[in-house]
Amino acid sequence: MVSVVQNMAIDCANAYELARFWSEVTGRPLHPEDRPGDEETQVLLPDGPILHFNQVPEPKTGKNRLHLCLCPRSSREEEVGRLLGLGATLVADRRHSDGTGWVVLVDPEGNEFCVLRSESERAAALS
């Protein structure tokens, strides 16, 4: 027997607003029943687990022990610019001159996530 990952649970101060941010990041919809003020909301991803946002009273402290890594469909640089425009904040730039590496951002509530190179950028590096 095995277990299947149903969702990635993200504790937050405002479940609906943070889910809206991640809905914009992923281009995927919120659950159709989610409304402002809901203490639990979901972003419905096409493949894999749901992003589940759970409102909690305590603030985030320290670095995430688990985080999302995003592989953009556009270039990494274009996606980083788009995400900063949505309200993300740059934490660390781990890009290297050869094109490898990643960028560490935080969402509006301080949850870290990474932006990797796109598939086309990886393929071009192998050519």
Accessible surface in RSA format (square Angstrom, percent):
REM  Atomic radii and reference values for relative SASA: ProtOr
REM  Chains: A
REM  Algorithm: Lee & Richards
REM  Probe-radius: 1.40
REM  Slices: 20
REM RES _ NUM      All-atoms   Total-Side   Main-Chain    Non-polar    All polar
REM                ABS   REL    ABS   REL    ABS   REL    ABS   REL    ABS   REL
RES MET A   1   243.74 126.2 162.23 107.4  81.51 194.1 137.49 116.9 106.25 140.8
RES VAL A   2   137.89  90.7 103.54  93.7  34.36  82.8 112.69  97.9  25.20  68.3
RES SER A   3   113.70  96.1  80.95 108.0  32.76  75.5  45.60  97.1  68.10  95.4
RES VAL A   4   130.64  86.0 104.28  94.4  26.36  63.5 108.03  93.9  22.61  61.3
RES VAL A   5    99.93  65.8  80.94  73.3  18.99  45.8  87.06  75.6  12.88  34.9
RES GLN A   6   131.86  73.7 117.87  86.1  13.99  33.3  43.15  91.9  88.71  67.3
RES ASN A   7    45.95  31.7  30.93  29.9  15.01  36.2   0.24   0.6  45.71  44.2
RES MET A   8    43.36  22.5  40.90  27.1   2.46   5.9  21.31  18.1  22.05  29.2
RES ALA A   9    71.50  65.7  40.23  62.1  31.27  71.1  40.23  56.7  31.27  82.8
RES ILE A  10    27.05  15.4  24.05  17.9   3.00   7.2  27.05  19.5   0.00   0.0
RES ASP A  11    82.02  57.5  66.99  66.7  15.03  35.5  20.16  47.4  61.86  61.7
RES CYS A  12     5.99   4.5   0.00   0.0   5.99  14.1   5.99  15.2   0.00   0.0
RES ALA A  13    72.47  66.6  56.08  86.5  16.40  37.3  57.61  81.1  14.87  39.4
RES ASN A  14    64.66  44.6  64.32  62.2   0.35   0.8  16.54  39.8  48.13  46.5
RES ALA A  15     0.00   0.0   0.00   0.0   0.00   0.0   0.00   0.0   0.00   0.0
RES TYR A  16    30.04  14.0  29.97  17.0   0.07   0.2   3.03   2.3  27.01  33.3
RES GLU A  17    81.89  47.0  76.17  57.6   5.72  13.6  37.64  72.8  44.25  36.1
RES LEU A  18     3.31   1.8   0.70   0.5   2.60   6.5   2.72   1.9   0.58   1.6
RES ALA A  19     0.00   0.0   0.00   0.0   0.00   0.0   0.00   0.0   0.00   0.0
RES ARG A  20   117.62  49.4 116.35  59.3   1.27   3.0  17.79  24.3  99.83  60.5
RES PHE A  21    14.88   7.4   7.44   4.6   7.44  19.4  13.97   8.5   0.90   2.6
RES TRP A  22     4.43   1.8   4.43   2.1   0.00   0.0   4.29   2.3   0.14   0.2
RES SER A  23    19.53  16.5  17.86  23.8   1.66   3.8   2.88   6.1  16.65  23.3
RES GLU A  24   102.78  59.0  96.24  72.8   6.54  15.6  25.02  48.4  77.76  63.5
RES VAL A  25     9.99   6.6   1.24   1.1   8.75  21.1   1.24   1.1   8.75  23.7
RES THR A  26    43.72  31.1  14.99  15.2  28.73  68.5  23.45  31.5  20.27  30.6
RES GLY A  27    63.30  78.1   0.00   N/A  63.30  78.1  35.91  98.5  27.39  61.3
RES ARG A  28    83.71  35.1  81.36  41.5   2.35   5.6  13.38  18.3  70.33  42.6
RES PRO A  29    70.98  51.7  62.33  56.8   8.65  31.4  70.40  58.1   0.58   3.6
RES LEU A  30    33.27  18.5  23.56  16.9   9.71  24.4  23.56  16.5   9.71  26.1
RES HIS A  31    52.88  28.9  50.79  35.3   2.09   5.3  20.20  20.8  32.67  38.0
RES PRO A  32    95.49  69.6  75.87  69.2  19.62  71.3  87.25  72.0   8.24  51.2
RES GLU A  33   133.33  76.5 118.70  89.8  14.63  34.8  41.06  79.4  92.27  75.3
RES ASP A  34    17.83  12.5  12.10  12.0   5.73  13.6   0.00   0.0  17.83  17.8
RES ARG A  35   137.78  57.8 137.78  70.2   0.00   0.0  54.87  75.0  82.91  50.2
RES PRO A  36    95.90  69.9  75.52  68.8  20.38  74.1  76.25  63.0  19.65 122.1
RES GLY A  37    67.35  83.1   0.00   N/A  67.35  83.1  42.47 116.5  24.88  55.7
RES ASP A  38    46.26  32.4  40.58  40.4   5.68  13.4  12.21  28.7  34.05  34.0
RES GLU A  39   116.05  66.6 110.68  83.7   5.38  12.8  27.55  53.3  88.51  72.3
RES GLU A  40    98.73  56.7  87.76  66.4  10.97  26.1  22.30  43.1  76.43  62.4
RES THR A  41     0.83   0.6   0.00   0.0   0.83   2.0   0.83   1.1   0.00   0.0
RES GLN A  42    37.98  21.2  37.98  27.8   0.00   0.0   6.71  14.3  31.28  23.7
RES VAL A  43     0.00   0.0   0.00   0.0   0.00   0.0   0.00   0.0   0.00   0.0
RES LEU A  44    48.31  26.9  48.01  34.3   0.31   0.8  48.30  33.9   0.01   0.0
RES LEU A  45    46.92  26.1  31.16  22.3  15.77  39.6  31.16  21.9  15.77  42.4
RES PRO A  46    88.53  64.5  53.79  49.0  34.73 126.3  61.58  50.8  26.95 167.5
RES ASP A  47   122.44  85.8 104.42 103.9  18.02  42.6  40.39  95.0  82.06  81.8
RES GLY A  48    60.46  74.6   0.00   N/A  60.46  74.6  30.43  83.5  30.03  67.2
RES PRO A  49    40.47  29.5  37.93  34.6   2.54   9.2  40.26  33.2   0.21   1.3
RES ILE A  50    45.12  25.7  44.87  33.4   0.25   0.6  45.12  32.5   0.00   0.0
RES LEU A  51     2.99   1.7   2.99   2.1   0.00   0.0   2.99   2.1   0.00   0.0
RES HIS A  52    26.75  14.6  26.75  18.6   0.00   0.0  19.09  19.7   7.66   8.9
RES PHE A  53     0.00   0.0   0.00   0.0   0.00   0.0   0.00   0.0   0.00   0.0
RES ASN A  54    48.03  33.1  48.03  46.4   0.00   0.0   3.61   8.7  44.41  42.9
RES GLN A  55    63.88  35.7  47.14  34.5  16.74  39.8   7.23  15.4  56.65  43.0
RES VAL A  56    27.54  18.1  19.52  17.7   8.02  19.3  21.81  19.0   5.72  15.5
RES PRO A  57   135.12  98.5  95.28  86.9  39.84 144.8 107.43  88.7  27.69 172.1
RES GLU A  58   102.76  59.0  91.32  69.1  11.44  27.2  57.52 111.3  45.24  36.9
RES PRO A  59   108.59  79.1  90.29  82.3  18.30  66.5 101.49  83.8   7.10  44.1
RES LYS A  60    85.62  41.8  47.74  29.3  37.88  90.2  47.17  42.5  38.45  41.0
RES THR A  61   118.98  84.6  91.09  92.3  27.89  66.5  65.98  88.6  53.00  80.1
RES GLY A  62    57.62  71.1   0.00   N/A  57.62  71.1  41.84 114.8  15.78  35.3
RES LYS A  63   143.88  70.2 120.98  74.2  22.90  54.5 102.90  92.6  40.98  43.7
RES ASN A  64    28.01  19.3  16.39  15.8  11.62  28.0  13.20  31.8  14.81  14.3
RES ARG A  65   236.04  99.1 196.50 100.2  39.54  94.1  77.78 106.3 158.26  95.9
RES LEU A  66   126.73  70.6 113.07  80.9  13.66  34.3 115.07  80.8  11.66  31.4
RES HIS A  67    68.24  37.3  46.83  32.5  21.42  54.8  42.29  43.6  25.95  30.2
RES LEU A  68    35.98  20.0  33.38  23.9   2.60   6.5  35.36  24.8   0.62   1.7
RES CYS A  69    70.20  53.1  41.43  46.2  28.77  67.6  13.96  35.4  56.24  60.6
RES LEU A  70    31.33  17.4  29.29  21.0   2.04   5.1  31.33  22.0   0.00   0.0
RES CYS A  71    56.93  43.1  30.17  33.7  26.76  62.9  25.40  64.3  31.53  34.0
RES PRO A  72    11.58   8.4   0.27   0.3  11.30  41.1   8.28   6.8   3.29  20.5
RES ARG A  73   241.64 101.5 205.34 104.7  36.31  86.4  85.58 117.0 156.07  94.6
RES SER A  74    44.73  37.8  31.36  41.9  13.37  30.8  38.54  82.1   6.19   8.7
RES SER A  75    31.88  26.9  27.75  37.0   4.13   9.5  25.77  54.9   6.10   8.6
RES ARG A  76    10.06   4.2  10.06   5.1   0.00   0.0   0.00   0.0  10.06   6.1
RES GLU A  77    82.91  47.6  72.76  55.0  10.15  24.2  56.97 110.2  25.94  21.2
RES GLU A  78   112.94  64.8  98.07  74.2  14.86  35.4  47.93  92.7  65.00  53.1
RES GLU A  79    18.13  10.4  17.78  13.5   0.35   0.8   1.56   3.0  16.57  13.5
RES VAL A  80    10.37   6.8  10.37   9.4   0.00   0.0  10.37   9.0   0.00   0.0
RES GLY A  81    41.81  51.6   0.00   N/A  41.81  51.6  31.04  85.2  10.76  24.1
RES ARG A  82   100.24  42.1  86.61  44.2  13.63  32.5  68.11  93.1  32.13  19.5
RES LEU A  83     0.00   0.0   0.00   0.0   0.00   0.0   0.00   0.0   0.00   0.0
RES LEU A  84    71.28  39.7  56.70  40.6  14.58  36.7  57.12  40.1  14.16  38.1
RES GLY A  85    70.75  87.2   0.00   N/A  70.75  87.2  36.99 101.5  33.75  75.6
RES LEU A  86    58.35  32.5  34.40  24.6  23.94  60.2  38.31  26.9  20.04  53.9
RES GLY A  87    37.65  46.4   0.00   N/A  37.65  46.4  27.16  74.5  10.49  23.5
RES ALA A  88     8.17   7.5   0.00   0.0   8.17  18.6   0.00   0.0   8.17  21.6
RES THR A  89    77.39  55.0  75.23  76.3   2.17   5.2  51.43  69.1  25.96  39.2
RES LEU A  90    87.53  48.7  67.33  48.2  20.20  50.8  67.33  47.3  20.20  54.3
RES VAL A  91    82.59  54.3  49.60  44.9  33.00  79.5  54.01  46.9  28.58  77.5
RES ALA A  92    18.97  17.4  11.99  18.5   6.98  15.9  18.97  26.7   0.00   0.0
RES ASP A  93    75.21  52.7  46.40  46.2  28.81  68.1  23.00  54.1  52.21  52.1
RES ARG A  94   122.08  51.3 117.39  59.8   4.69  11.2  24.85  34.0  97.22  58.9
RES ARG A  95    77.61  32.6  54.20  27.6  23.41  55.7  18.35  25.1  59.26  35.9
RES HIS A  96   107.95  59.0  94.72  65.8  13.23  33.8  63.38  65.3  44.57  51.9
RES SER A  97   133.33 112.7  82.81 110.5  50.51 116.4  61.37 130.7  71.95 100.8
RES ASP A  98   101.76  71.3  71.72  71.4  30.04  71.0  48.36 113.8  53.40  53.3
RES GLY A  99    25.84  31.9   0.00   N/A  25.84  31.9  25.53  70.1   0.31   0.7
RES THR A 100    50.34  35.8  50.21  50.9   0.13   0.3  44.72  60.1   5.62   8.5
RES GLY A 101    14.34  17.7   0.00   N/A  14.34  17.7   1.84   5.1  12.50  28.0
RES TRP A 102   100.22  40.2 100.22  48.5   0.00   0.0  94.29  50.3   5.93   9.6
RES VAL A 103     0.00   0.0   0.00   0.0   0.00   0.0   0.00   0.0   0.00   0.0
RES VAL A 104    20.68  13.6  20.68  18.7   0.00   0.0  20.68  18.0   0.00   0.0
RES LEU A 105     0.00   0.0   0.00   0.0   0.00   0.0   0.00   0.0   0.00   0.0
RES VAL A 106    22.62  14.9  22.62  20.5   0.00   0.0  22.62  19.7   0.00   0.0
RES ASP A 107     3.13   2.2   0.37   0.4   2.76   6.5   0.00   0.0   3.13   3.1
RES PRO A 108    79.66  58.1  41.25  37.6  38.41 139.6  48.51  40.1  31.14 193.6
RES GLU A 109    51.02  29.3  30.32  22.9  20.70  49.3  29.05  56.2  21.97  17.9
RES GLY A 110    25.10  31.0   0.00   N/A  25.10  31.0  20.94  57.5   4.17   9.3
RES ASN A 111    20.07  13.8  20.04  19.4   0.03   0.1   7.46  18.0  12.61  12.2
RES GLU A 112    26.12  15.0  22.56  17.1   3.56   8.5   7.23  14.0  18.90  15.4
RES PHE A 113     0.66   0.3   0.63   0.4   0.03   0.1   0.66   0.4   0.00   0.0
RES CYS A 114     9.77   7.4   9.77  10.9   0.00   0.0   0.26   0.7   9.51  10.3
RES VAL A 115     0.00   0.0   0.00   0.0   0.00   0.0   0.00   0.0   0.00   0.0
RES LEU A 116    48.97  27.3  48.97  35.0   0.00   0.0  48.97  34.4   0.00   0.0
RES ARG A 117    41.45  17.4  40.20  20.5   1.25   3.0   3.89   5.3  37.56  22.8
RES SER A 118     1.30   1.1   1.30   1.7   0.00   0.0   1.30   2.8   0.00   0.0
RES GLU A 119   114.33  65.6 110.95  83.9   3.38   8.0  58.94 114.0  55.39  45.2
RES SER A 120    78.02  65.9  65.25  87.1  12.77  29.4  54.26 115.5  23.76  33.3
RES GLU A 121    45.01  25.8  36.64  27.7   8.37  19.9  28.55  55.2  16.46  13.4
RES ARG A 122    77.86  32.7  76.65  39.1   1.21   2.9  33.10  45.2  44.75  27.1
RES ALA A 123    57.89  53.2  50.74  78.3   7.15  16.3  54.29  76.4   3.60   9.5
RES ALA A 124    68.99  63.4  49.89  77.0  19.10  43.5  55.72  78.5  13.27  35.1
RES ALA A 125    63.64  58.5  23.99  37.0  39.64  90.2  36.56  51.5  27.08  71.7
RES LEU A 126   159.97  89.1 126.32  90.4  33.65  84.6 129.58  91.0  30.39  81.8
RES SER A 127   129.27 109.2  59.92  80.0  69.35 159.8  72.53 154.5  56.74  79.5
END  Absolute sums over single chains surface
CHAIN  1 A     8051.2       6094.4       1956.8       4487.0       3564.2
END  Absolute sums over all chains
TOTAL          8051.2       6094.4       1956.8       4487.0       3564.2
